Amino acid sequence: MPHHTCSTIGAVLIGVLACTPVATADRPADSLVANQALEWNQIFIDTLIATNTANAFSQRLGAIVHSAMFDAYNGIERRYTRIHEERTAPRGASRRAAVVAAAYTTLAQLFPTRQADLELIYSASLAALSDDDGNGGRSRELGVAWGMEVALGILAWRSTDGFGEPYPSFSGGTTVGQWRPTPPAFGPMSAQGLAFTAAFVLPSLAQFDPGPPRGLTSATYGEDFDAVKALGRRIGSTRTADQTALAVFWEGNASVHWNQAANQIARANDLSLSESVRLLAVLNVAMADTAFATWRAKRHYGADASEVTWRPVTAIPLADSDGNPATSADADWLPLVNTPSHPEFPAGHPSQNGAAATVLLSYFDDAQTFTLTTSTQPSRTYTSISKARADGNDARVWGGMHYPSTVRASDGNGEAIARYVNEYAMQSVHGSH
């Protein structure tokens, strides 16, 4: 495997740019320079952290940014089928400048409070492309104009996707088993707009439905109940110290975690610019469409009084009313991690874990080393994509927020969505990725 001359992970908010890789015979030509897709992916990650953007909103933002980067590159060198942009770039436009401009334009529009920081990084990133001044000195200029044009088109397209529309407040119901607002906020369903947002790629959100949750009087529900009651309780649980730490760590932003993994793995495997823009677009689009499908199912099943969507924090104190002889109530039970304000089934984070891990495993072997960080918890280094996926899923039970069968169904649905996106979107016009 080729090696880089340094291990910098890309541009961070203070404007440090990635180093240049060593040329080798087997590396594609467009990887012989700093990888702007990975640099600006890192800037996206840093921006999510700096703005403390909620997990539920991050997937849509990531898909917008990385779709713009992909279509900007692809309009210059048509290697793949498009996401949205049908036009072709002006002849001679710089691919690297187009990717930078597309990333900057979308990020600046989506994160206006970071405008000053983004402008500084953008200027430095463009200055590093001085060797792109071919085509009579206009290559970089043409690339910038094209990248901005594509980005504005993507932003306009997604401005009508239904995400920002006002929807009536939803608070579930009081039927036994049905979701209702939970402590500490006791608020209505959060991020409800995701349930009504048009997908980037999926033909229908309902097509990717995990199916109904287990029945209230089923043996599976009894097993689910006992597992989360013992493992997820705040005080007196059967968790290990490491399981407690993992529950808190993986409560963080799934888009941050999985983009960190993708960025580091892509660098370690020497992905070219063209390979990187596709990987990051598939990853973020799959995660976004998974978020929309998950929230649609949450809203659908949460509104059905016959389905079991109540959270453990509701179910455990009220277990004497559930009709299941395998459960017993504990009026004082509280979860380790505060319960988010939306129905239990399906689960958001596990669906994201399934989608993201599936995309990465379609590109790479499972044995990969990467370090995940949050703004509040010690970092975690993994040597396996599947291990990170498993920890992220188990963390939802250890945190007291989800039942094991919900986690399994949600992970599987995220995997199915990712497989669809990877197999039907952004396909090589030459027959391979």
C-alpha positions in Angstrom: 0.0 0.0 0.0 1.4 3.5 -0.8 2.2 5.7 2.1 1.8 9.4 2.7 4.7 11.7 3.8 2.7 12.8 6.8 -0.5 11.9 8.6 -2.5 15.1 8.8 -6.2 14.4 8.6 -7.1 17.5 6.6 -8.1 21.0 7.1 -9.4 21.9 10.5 -11.1 25.1 11.4 -7.8 27.0 11.9 -7.0 26.4 8.3 -4.3 23.7 8.4 -4.3 21.9 5.0 -3.5 18.3 4.3 -0.1 17.2 3.1 0.8 15.9 -0.3 1.0 12.2 -0.9 4.0 10.4 -2.5 3.5 9.4 -6.1 3.4 5.7 -6.9 2.7 3.7 -10.0 -0.6 2.3 -8.7 -2.2 5.4 -7.3 -4.7 7.2 -9.6 -3.5 10.6 -10.9 -6.0 12.6 -9.0 -4.7 11.4 -5.7 -1.2 12.8 -6.3 -2.3 16.0 -4.6 -4.0 16.9 -1.4 -7.5 15.5 -1.3 -9.9 18.4 -1.2 -12.9 16.1 -0.6 -11.4 14.7 2.6 -10.2 18.2 3.7 -13.7 19.6 3.3 -15.3 16.6 4.8 -13.2 17.3 7.9 -14.3 20.9 7.9 -17.9 19.6 7.8 -17.2 17.4 10.8 -15.5 20.3 12.7 -18.5 22.6 11.9 -21.0 20.1 13.3 -19.0 20.0 16.5 -18.4 23.7 16.7 -22.1 24.4 16.2 -23.3 21.5 18.5 -25.7 20.5 15.7 -28.2 18.0 16.8 -27.8 14.4 15.5 -31.3 14.4 14.0 -30.5 17.3 11.7 -26.9 16.5 10.8 -27.6 13.7 8.2 -29.6 16.0 5.9 -26.9 18.7 6.1 -24.2 16.2 5.4 -26.0 14.9 2.3 -26.5 18.4 0.9 -22.8 19.3 1.3 -21.4 16.0 -0.1 -24.0 15.8 -2.9 -22.8 19.3 -4.1 -19.2 18.1 -3.9 -20.0 15.0 -5.8 -22.0 16.6 -8.6 -19.4 19.4 -8.9 -16.7 16.9 -9.5 -18.8 14.7 -11.7 -19.9 17.5 -14.0 -16.3 18.0 -14.9 -15.2 14.3 -15.2 -18.3 12.2 -15.8 -17.4 9.0 -14.0 -20.8 8.4 -12.3 -24.5 8.9 -12.8 -25.5 12.2 -11.2 -27.3 12.9 -7.9 -29.1 16.1 -9.2 -27.0 18.3 -11.5 -27.6 17.4 -15.2 -25.4 20.0 -16.8 -21.7 19.6 -17.7 -19.0 22.0 -16.5 -17.2 24.4 -18.8 -14.2 22.9 -20.5 -11.0 23.3 -18.5 -12.6 23.8 -15.1 -10.5 22.6 -12.2 -12.0 19.6 -10.5 -10.3 20.4 -7.2 -11.5 24.0 -7.2 -15.0 22.9 -8.0 -15.1 20.5 -5.0 -13.7 23.3 -2.7 -16.2 25.9 -4.0 -19.2 23.5 -3.7 -18.3 22.5 -0.2 -17.7 26.1 0.9 -20.9 27.4 -0.7 -23.1 24.8 0.9 -21.5 25.1 4.4 -21.6 28.9 4.4 -25.3 28.8 3.6 -26.2 26.0 6.0 -24.0 27.3 8.9 -24.2 31.2 8.7 -22.7 31.6 12.2 -19.5 30.0 10.9 -19.2 32.3 7.9 -16.0 34.1 9.1 -14.1 30.8 9.9 -15.3 29.2 6.6 -14.1 32.2 4.6 -10.6 32.0 6.0 -10.4 28.2 5.3 -11.8 28.7 1.8 -9.2 31.3 0.9 -6.4 29.1 2.2 -7.8 26.1 0.3 -8.0 27.9 -3.0 -4.6 29.4 -2.5 -3.2 25.9 -2.3 -4.5 25.3 -5.8 -2.2 27.7 -7.6 -0.9 24.9 -9.8 -4.5 24.6 -11.2 -4.1 27.9 -13.1 -4.1 26.3 -16.5 -6.4 27.0 -19.4 -4.9 30.4 -19.8 -5.0 31.0 -16.1 -8.8 30.3 -15.9 -8.9 26.7 -14.8 -9.3 27.5 -11.1 -11.7 30.4 -11.9 -13.9 28.2 -14.0 -13.9 25.5 -11.3 -14.9 27.9 -8.6 -17.8 29.3 -10.6 -19.0 25.8 -11.5 -18.7 24.5 -8.0 -20.7 27.4 -6.7 -23.3 27.0 -9.4 -23.8 23.3 -8.6 -24.0 24.0 -4.8 -26.6 26.7 -5.3 -28.6 24.3 -7.4 -28.4 21.6 -4.7 -29.5 24.1 -2.1 -32.4 25.2 -4.2 -33.5 21.6 -4.8 -33.4 20.7 -1.1 -35.1 23.9 0.0 -38.4 22.4 -1.3 -37.9 18.9 0.2 -40.5 19.5 2.9 -38.1 19.5 5.9 -38.9 23.1 6.9 -42.6 23.0 6.6 -44.7 23.5 9.7 -46.4 20.3 10.9 -49.0 19.9 13.7 -47.4 18.9 17.1 -47.5 15.2 17.8 -47.5 13.7 21.3 -48.6 10.1 20.7 -51.3 8.8 22.9 -52.0 7.2 26.3 -53.0 3.7 25.1 -50.9 1.0 26.9 -47.8 0.5 24.8 -48.1 3.7 22.8 -45.4 6.4 22.8 -46.1 9.5 24.9 -43.8 12.4 26.0 -41.0 11.4 28.3 -39.0 13.0 31.1 -37.3 15.3 31.7 -38.8 17.6 29.0 -42.1 15.8 28.4 -42.1 17.5 25.0 -43.9 16.6 21.7 -42.1 14.6 19.0 -38.9 16.4 18.1 -37.5 16.8 14.5 -40.9 15.7 13.2 -40.1 17.4 9.8 -37.8 14.5 9.0 -40.8 12.2 8.8 -42.1 14.2 5.8 -38.8 15.1 4.0 -38.3 13.9 0.5 -35.5 11.4 0.1 -32.3 12.1 -1.9 -32.3 8.7 -3.6 -35.0 6.3 -2.3 -38.1 6.1 -4.5 -40.3 5.9 -1.4 -39.6 6.2 2.4 -42.4 3.7 3.0 -40.6 1.2 0.8 -38.0 0.9 3.5 -40.1 0.3 6.5 -38.6 -2.0 9.2 -42.0 -3.6 9.8 -44.1 -3.3 13.0 -42.4 -3.7 16.4 -42.8 -6.8 18.6 -46.2 -7.2 20.3 -46.7 -6.2 23.9 -47.5 -9.6 25.2 -44.9 -11.4 23.1 -41.9 -13.4 24.5 -39.6 -11.0 22.6 -41.1 -8.0 24.4 -40.5 -9.7 27.7 -36.9 -10.4 26.8 -36.5 -6.8 25.6 -38.0 -5.4 28.8 -35.8 -7.5 31.1 -32.6 -6.6 29.1 -33.1 -2.8 29.2 -34.5 -2.8 32.7 -31.3 -4.5 34.0 -28.7 -2.9 31.7 -30.1 0.5 31.1 -31.1 1.7 34.6 -29.3 4.8 36.0 -28.6 3.3 39.4 -28.0 -0.3 40.3 -27.5 -1.6 36.7 -25.7 -4.7 35.6 -23.5 -2.7 33.2 -19.7 -2.8 33.3 -17.9 0.5 33.7 -16.9 0.3 30.0 -20.5 -0.3 28.9 -21.5 2.8 30.9 -18.8 4.9 29.2 -19.8 3.5 25.7 -23.4 4.4 26.3 -22.5 8.0 27.0 -19.9 8.2 24.1 -22.3 6.8 21.5 -25.1 9.1 22.5 -23.1 11.6 20.4 -23.7 12.7 16.8 -23.7 9.7 14.4 -22.8 11.9 11.4 -19.6 13.1 13.3 -18.6 9.5 14.3 -19.1 7.9 10.9 -17.7 10.7 8.8 -14.6 10.6 11.1 -14.3 6.9 10.4 -14.8 7.3 6.7 -12.2 10.2 6.5 -9.5 8.3 8.3 -10.1 5.0 6.5 -10.1 6.7 3.1 -6.8 8.4 3.8 -5.3 5.1 5.1 -6.4 3.4 1.9 -5.2 6.2 -0.4 -8.5 6.9 -2.0 -8.3 9.3 -5.0 -10.3 12.5 -5.2 -12.9 10.8 -7.5 -13.2 7.8 -5.2 -13.5 10.1 -2.1 -16.3 12.3 -3.5 -18.3 9.2 -4.2 -17.6 7.4 -0.9 -18.6 10.5 1.1 -21.7 11.2 -1.0 -22.9 7.6 -0.7 -22.2 7.6 3.0 -24.0 10.9 3.7 -26.9 10.3 1.3 -27.5 6.8 2.8 -27.5 8.3 6.3 -29.9 11.1 5.3 -32.4 8.8 3.6 -32.1 6.4 6.5 -33.0 9.3 8.9 -36.0 10.2 6.8 -37.2 6.6 6.6 -36.7 6.1 10.3 -38.6 9.2 11.3 -41.4 8.4 8.9 -41.7 5.0 10.6 -41.5 6.6 14.1 -44.3 8.9 13.2 -46.4 6.1 11.5 -46.1 3.5 14.3 -46.2 6.1 17.1 -49.6 7.3 15.8 -51.0 3.7 15.8 -52.3 2.9 19.3 -52.0 -0.8 18.5 -48.2 -0.7 18.1 -45.6 -0.8 20.9 -43.6 2.4 20.7 -43.4 3.5 24.3 -40.0 4.1 25.7 -38.5 2.0 28.6 -38.8 5.0 30.9 -42.5 4.8 30.4 -42.9 1.1 30.0 -41.0 0.0 33.1 -43.0 2.0 35.7 -46.3 1.0 34.0 -45.4 -2.7 33.4 -48.3 -3.9 35.6 -50.7 -2.7 32.9 -49.0 -4.3 29.9 -50.6 -7.7 30.1 -47.3 -9.5 29.8 -46.6 -12.0 32.6 -42.9 -11.8 32.0 -42.6 -8.1 33.0 -42.7 -6.4 36.4 -43.0 -2.7 37.2 -40.4 -0.5 38.9 -41.9 2.9 39.7 -38.5 4.4 40.4 -36.7 3.2 37.2 -34.8 5.9 35.2 -32.5 5.4 32.2 -28.7 6.2 32.3 -29.1 8.6 29.4 -32.1 11.0 29.1 -34.6 9.7 26.6 -35.0 11.7 23.4 -38.5 13.1 22.5 -39.7 10.7 19.8 -41.1 7.2 19.6 -38.9 4.2 20.5 -39.5 2.3 17.3 -37.5 2.3 15.1 -34.2 3.6 16.6 -32.4 6.5 15.0 -28.7 5.8 16.0 -28.8 2.0 15.2 -30.3 2.7 11.8 -27.5 5.2 11.1 -24.9 2.7 12.4 -26.3 0.0 10.0 -26.3 2.4 7.1 -22.9 3.9 7.6 -21.1 0.6 8.4 -22.6 -1.0 5.3 -21.3 1.7 3.1 -17.8 1.5 4.5 -17.8 -2.3 4.3 -18.8 -2.1 0.7 -15.5 -0.2 0.1 -13.1 -1.7 2.6 -12.3 -4.8 4.6 -13.6 -4.8 8.1 -10.2 -4.5 9.7 -9.6 -0.8 9.7 -8.1 1.5 12.4 -9.8 4.8 13.2 -10.3 7.1 16.2 -13.6 8.6 17.1 -13.9 11.7 19.2 -16.6 13.9 20.8 -16.4 17.3 22.4 -17.2 15.8 25.9 -15.9 12.2 26.1 -12.5 10.5 25.8 -11.7 9.4 22.3 -12.2 5.8 21.2 -9.9 3.9 18.8 -11.4 1.0 16.8 -9.7 -1.6 14.7 -12.9 -2.9 13.2 -15.8 -1.3 11.4 -18.1 -4.0 12.7 -17.0 -3.5 16.3 -17.8 0.2 16.2 -21.2 -0.7 14.7 -21.9 -3.2 17.5 -20.8 -0.8 20.3 -23.0 2.0 18.9 -26.0 -0.3 18.7 -25.5 -1.9 22.2 -25.0 1.6 23.6 -28.7 2.3 23.1 -29.7 -0.6 25.4 -27.0 0.3 27.9 -28.2 3.9 27.9 -31.8 2.7 28.7 -33.3 4.3 25.6 -34.1 1.2 23.4 -35.0 -2.4 23.4 -32.7 -5.0 21.8 -35.2 -6.1 19.1 -35.7 -2.5 18.1 -31.9 -2.1 17.7 -31.7 -5.2 15.5 -34.6 -4.2 13.2 -33.3 -0.6 12.9 -29.7 -1.6 12.1 -31.1 -4.0 9.4 -33.2 -1.3 7.9 -30.3 1.1 7.7 -28.3 -1.6 6.0 -31.0 -2.2 3.4 -31.2 1.5 2.6 -27.4 1.8 2.3 -27.3 -1.2 0.0 -30.0 0.4 -2.2 -28.2 3.7 -2.4 -24.8 2.1 -3.1 -26.3 -0.2 -5.8 -28.6 2.3 -7.6 -27.2 5.8 -7.1 -24.0 7.4 -8.3 -23.2 4.4 -10.5 -20.1 4.2 -12.6 -20.7 5.0 -16.3 -17.9 2.5 -17.0 -19.4 -0.4 -15.0 -17.5 -0.2 -11.7 -17.1 2.1 -8.8 
